[in-house]
Amino acid sequence: MTLTGKAAIITGAAWGIGKAVALCFAREGAGLTLVDLNAVALAEVEAACRERGARVVAAAQDAADLASMEAFVKATADAFGGIDILVNSTAHRVAKPFLEVTPEDLFRTLSVNVAGYFLLIQQVVPHMLRRGGGSVVNLSSQIGFVGAPNLSAYCTSKGAVINMTRTLALELAPSNIRVNSVAPGATDTEGSRALYRSAPEMLKARLADVPMGRLGRPEEIAEACLFLAGERSSFITGHNLVADGGFLIH
């Protein structure tokens, strides 16, 4: 139980990778604040984490909204005496040709995937400073490096997350706060299943470029997040850990 005594905030915790991270961290002994707008699905994850012995605060709130951030960050610090780990897993994705992307599509994507991450880190860092350090793990993406058709806003946001991670790692390293990111490849989540149902040719094209020939499992991405969140990666910061079945070396 490598996270015993640690308090972690996980956003986007009701589904997919965020849910897998929550269950993984519960197994490893962390106290958890789970954040997601979907209250029903979040309650199910909360119950599953409690079954694994974790103390849990559930916040059915918008992780990209500043007032909501302030509330659940305070609730975490009050419940656990501080904050050690933040996993930014919330994501907004719009699948449209570039010329059909509306200003609202773009602004919401950047609000959730970039500004939300940035501002939540700002909210959490003072609590980490009081603990003498901490670990931030941002979810980026393989297509933050190379791009993908019909996902222009999402790719733009994930490229920003990668460089945000590097920049904040430089600034926060003297305070013993590590900032890293995990870049999943195509992963078998609820969101990706919906996307591939509407665009099966996209799945076929994606898998053709994955040397391992399959989608990733959320649990595999969660293990990468666990490594970067815990002390086993204590000399790693500013790193983007790619978990994509070999896509980027293809």
C-alpha positions as CSV (number, residue, x, y, z in Angstrom):
1,M,0.0,0.0,0.0
2,T,2.3,2.6,-1.3
3,L,0.1,5.7,-0.7
4,T,-0.8,5.0,2.9
5,G,-1.1,8.4,4.7
6,K,-1.4,10.3,1.5
7,A,-4.4,12.5,0.5
8,A,-5.2,12.7,-3.2
9,I,-7.6,14.6,-5.4
10,I,-8.7,12.9,-8.6
11,T,-10.8,14.7,-11.1
12,G,-12.9,13.0,-13.8
13,A,-13.2,10.2,-11.4
14,A,-16.6,8.8,-12.4
15,W,-15.5,7.2,-15.7
16,G,-12.7,5.7,-17.6
17,I,-9.1,6.5,-16.7
18,G,-10.1,8.7,-13.7
19,K,-12.3,5.9,-12.3
20,A,-9.4,3.4,-12.7
21,V,-7.0,5.8,-10.9
22,A,-9.5,6.2,-8.1
23,L,-9.8,2.4,-7.6
24,C,-6.0,1.9,-7.9
25,F,-5.2,4.6,-5.3
26,A,-7.9,3.2,-3.0
27,R,-6.1,-0.1,-3.2
28,E,-2.9,1.6,-2.3
29,G,-4.2,3.2,0.8
30,A,-4.7,6.9,-0.1
31,G,-7.4,9.1,1.2
32,L,-9.4,10.3,-1.7
33,T,-11.4,13.2,-2.9
34,L,-13.2,12.2,-6.1
35,V,-14.5,14.9,-8.4
36,D,-16.9,14.6,-11.3
37,L,-20.1,16.3,-12.6
38,N,-21.9,12.9,-12.9
39,A,-23.2,12.4,-9.4
40,V,-24.7,9.0,-10.0
41,A,-21.6,7.4,-11.6
42,L,-19.4,9.2,-9.0
43,A,-21.4,7.6,-6.1
44,E,-20.8,4.2,-7.6
45,V,-17.0,4.8,-7.7
46,E,-17.1,6.2,-4.2
47,A,-18.8,3.1,-2.9
48,A,-16.2,0.9,-4.7
49,C,-13.3,2.8,-3.2
50,R,-14.9,2.5,0.3
51,E,-15.1,-1.2,-0.2
52,R,-11.4,-1.2,-0.7
53,G,-11.0,0.5,2.7
54,A,-10.4,4.0,1.5
55,R,-11.6,7.2,3.2
56,V,-13.4,9.2,0.5
57,V,-14.8,12.6,0.0
58,A,-17.1,12.8,-3.1
59,A,-17.6,16.1,-4.9
60,A,-20.1,16.1,-7.7
61,Q,-18.8,19.4,-9.0
62,D,-17.3,21.0,-12.1
63,A,-13.5,20.6,-11.8
64,A,-13.0,23.5,-14.2
65,D,-15.1,26.0,-12.1
66,L,-13.0,28.1,-9.7
67,A,-15.6,28.3,-7.0
68,S,-16.1,24.5,-7.1
69,M,-12.3,24.0,-7.0
70,E,-12.0,26.2,-3.9
71,A,-14.8,24.1,-2.2
72,F,-13.5,20.6,-2.8
73,V,-9.9,21.6,-2.2
74,K,-10.9,23.0,1.2
75,A,-13.0,19.9,1.9
76,T,-10.0,17.7,1.1
77,A,-7.6,19.6,3.4
78,D,-10.2,19.6,6.2
79,A,-10.9,15.9,5.9
80,F,-7.3,14.7,5.6
81,G,-5.2,17.4,7.1
82,G,-3.6,18.4,3.9
83,I,-3.1,17.4,0.2
84,D,-0.3,15.3,-1.2
85,I,-1.4,14.3,-4.7
86,L,-3.4,15.8,-7.5
87,V,-4.4,13.8,-10.6
88,N,-6.0,16.0,-13.3
89,S,-8.0,13.6,-15.3
90,T,-11.0,15.6,-16.4
91,A,-11.3,15.9,-20.1
92,H,-13.6,17.5,-22.7
93,R,-13.4,16.2,-26.2
94,V,-15.2,17.4,-29.4
95,A,-14.9,15.2,-32.5
96,K,-15.6,17.5,-35.5
97,P,-13.8,18.6,-38.7
98,F,-11.8,21.7,-38.0
99,L,-14.1,24.1,-39.9
100,E,-17.1,22.9,-37.9
101,V,-15.5,23.6,-34.5
102,T,-17.4,26.4,-32.9
103,P,-16.0,29.1,-30.5
104,E,-18.0,27.4,-27.8
105,D,-16.5,24.0,-28.6
106,L,-13.0,25.5,-28.4
107,F,-13.5,27.6,-25.3
108,R,-15.1,24.7,-23.3
109,T,-12.3,22.4,-24.3
110,L,-9.6,24.9,-23.2
111,S,-11.5,25.7,-20.1
112,V,-11.7,22.1,-18.9
113,N,-8.5,20.6,-20.3
114,V,-6.1,23.6,-19.8
115,A,-7.4,26.3,-17.6
116,G,-9.0,23.8,-15.3
117,Y,-5.8,21.9,-14.8
118,F,-3.8,25.1,-14.3
119,L,-6.1,26.8,-11.8
120,L,-6.6,23.6,-9.8
121,I,-2.9,23.2,-9.4
122,Q,-2.7,26.8,-8.2
123,Q,-5.4,25.9,-5.6
124,V,-3.6,22.7,-4.4
125,V,0.0,23.9,-4.3
126,P,-0.3,25.9,-1.1
127,H,-1.5,22.8,0.7
128,M,1.4,20.8,-0.7
129,L,3.8,23.4,0.5
130,R,2.5,23.0,4.0
131,R,3.2,19.2,3.7
132,G,6.7,19.8,2.5
133,G,6.0,18.7,-1.1
134,G,3.7,16.8,-3.3
135,S,3.0,15.3,-6.7
136,V,0.9,16.5,-9.5
137,V,0.0,14.1,-12.4
138,N,-1.7,15.6,-15.5
139,L,-3.4,13.5,-18.1
140,S,-2.2,14.5,-21.5
141,S,-2.4,12.4,-24.6
142,Q,-0.4,10.8,-27.4
143,I,-2.2,13.1,-29.8
144,G,-0.9,16.1,-27.9
145,F,2.4,15.2,-29.7
146,V,1.3,14.3,-33.2
147,G,-2.3,15.5,-33.7
148,A,-5.3,13.7,-35.2
149,P,-7.9,14.6,-37.8
150,N,-11.3,15.9,-36.4
151,L,-9.9,16.4,-32.9
152,S,-8.2,19.8,-33.4
153,A,-9.5,21.4,-30.2
154,Y,-8.7,18.4,-28.1
155,C,-5.2,18.0,-29.6
156,T,-4.5,21.7,-29.0
157,S,-5.4,21.4,-25.4
158,K,-3.4,18.3,-24.7
159,G,-0.3,19.8,-26.4
160,A,-0.7,22.7,-23.9
161,V,-0.9,20.3,-21.0
162,I,2.4,18.7,-21.9
163,N,4.2,22.1,-21.9
164,M,2.3,23.3,-18.8
165,T,3.6,20.2,-17.1
166,R,7.2,21.0,-18.0
167,T,7.0,24.6,-17.0
168,L,5.4,24.0,-13.6
169,A,7.9,21.3,-12.9
170,L,10.7,23.8,-13.3
171,E,9.0,26.4,-11.1
172,L,7.9,24.0,-8.4
173,A,10.9,21.7,-8.1
174,P,12.7,23.9,-5.5
175,S,9.6,23.4,-3.3
176,N,9.8,19.6,-3.6
177,I,6.6,19.5,-5.7
178,R,6.9,17.2,-8.7
179,V,4.8,17.7,-11.8
180,N,4.5,15.0,-14.4
181,S,2.0,13.9,-17.0
182,V,0.8,10.6,-18.5
183,A,0.0,10.4,-22.2
184,P,-2.4,7.6,-22.9
185,G,-2.8,6.2,-26.3
186,A,-6.2,4.9,-27.5
187,T,-7.8,3.4,-24.4
188,D,-10.9,1.3,-23.9
189,T,-13.0,3.8,-22.0
190,E,-16.7,4.7,-22.1
191,G,-15.8,7.9,-24.0
192,S,-13.7,6.3,-26.6
193,R,-16.3,3.6,-27.2
194,A,-18.8,6.3,-27.9
195,L,-16.4,8.0,-30.3
196,Y,-15.5,4.8,-32.1
197,R,-19.2,3.8,-32.4
198,S,-19.8,7.0,-34.3
199,A,-16.6,6.7,-36.3
200,P,-15.5,3.0,-36.6
201,E,-13.0,3.9,-39.3
202,M,-11.1,5.9,-36.7
203,L,-10.7,2.9,-34.5
204,K,-9.5,0.8,-37.4
205,A,-7.0,3.5,-38.4
206,R,-5.8,3.9,-34.8
207,L,-5.1,0.2,-34.2
208,A,-3.3,-0.1,-37.5
209,D,-0.7,2.3,-36.1
210,V,-0.3,0.6,-32.6
211,P,2.5,-2.0,-32.7
212,M,0.8,-3.9,-29.8
213,G,-2.3,-4.1,-31.9
214,R,-4.9,-3.3,-29.2
215,L,-6.5,-0.6,-27.1
216,G,-5.0,0.2,-23.7
217,R,-6.9,-0.7,-20.5
218,P,-7.8,2.1,-18.0
219,E,-6.1,0.0,-15.3
220,E,-2.8,0.2,-17.3
221,I,-2.9,4.0,-17.4
222,A,-3.8,4.1,-13.7
223,E,-0.6,2.2,-12.9
224,A,1.4,4.8,-14.7
225,C,-0.3,7.5,-12.7
226,L,0.4,5.6,-9.5
227,F,4.1,5.4,-10.4
228,L,4.4,9.1,-10.9
229,A,2.2,10.0,-7.9
230,G,4.2,7.9,-5.4
231,E,7.7,7.9,-4.0
232,R,9.0,5.3,-6.5
233,S,9.4,8.2,-8.9
234,S,10.9,10.6,-6.4
235,F,13.6,11.9,-8.8
236,I,11.3,12.4,-11.8
237,T,9.7,15.7,-12.6
238,G,8.7,17.4,-15.9
239,H,8.3,14.0,-17.5
240,N,5.6,12.9,-19.9
241,L,5.1,9.1,-19.6
242,V,3.7,7.8,-22.8
243,A,1.5,4.7,-22.5
244,D,0.3,4.0,-26.0
245,G,1.3,0.5,-27.1
246,G,4.1,1.9,-29.2
247,F,2.1,4.3,-31.3
248,L,4.6,7.2,-31.2
249,I,7.5,4.9,-32.3
250,H,5.6,3.4,-35.2
